[in-house]
Amino acid sequence: MRGAVLAGGAARRYGGRPKGLLDVGGRRILDRVVEAVAAVTGVPPLLVANAPDAATWRSDLTTIPDARPNCGSLGGIYTAVAAGDGPILCVAWDMPFVDEGLLRALTTGSAAWDAFLPESDGRRGVEPLCAVYGPACRLPIERRLDAGDFKAIAFHGDVRVGILPLQEVRHFGEPDELFFNVNTPEDLDRAEAVWRRRG
């Protein structure tokens, strides 16, 4: 199982500041995500990032830009899938509370599926930026990108999708915290409050 940390996007809601380089609980969000992914895969993850200085963020990681620029989150997922063989665990770099146990459950449960995602309380019902994608996703994603459909779940009808049920996700924490991502200064304040509450 490979791993990838997805650091695309222009961070417009954060004034262009790289979100994953912000601190929560005294540590960069990026470092927290890298640590969780590496603990599950056993190797440092790939960093998918488009910023010119991205390679300096973590010198121990291989950093690559989006293979299909300006295609949103789906472009980042595609880049990770296309960068090698076999399945890949993809996690967004702005999720400070992503849980190692949850990531293990995703990798364990993914064997029979082309894409394996956790169920969430969010608008999509699943969390595509904390999920496992197999090589069979590559061509279906390409077709969606070619058609200009950049929704992160656009290709799901073309592959075998498995879902980790919400009740199992909750074994690792509340979904709205596990999948919480920092997009604005207000989000960062909330993340700090959650961190303090968790002790």
Summary of the structure (lengths in Angstrom):
residues: 199
radius of gyration: 15.5
end to end distance: 31.8
largest distance: 46.6
contacts: 669
relative contact order: 0.18
helix: 42%
strand: 17%
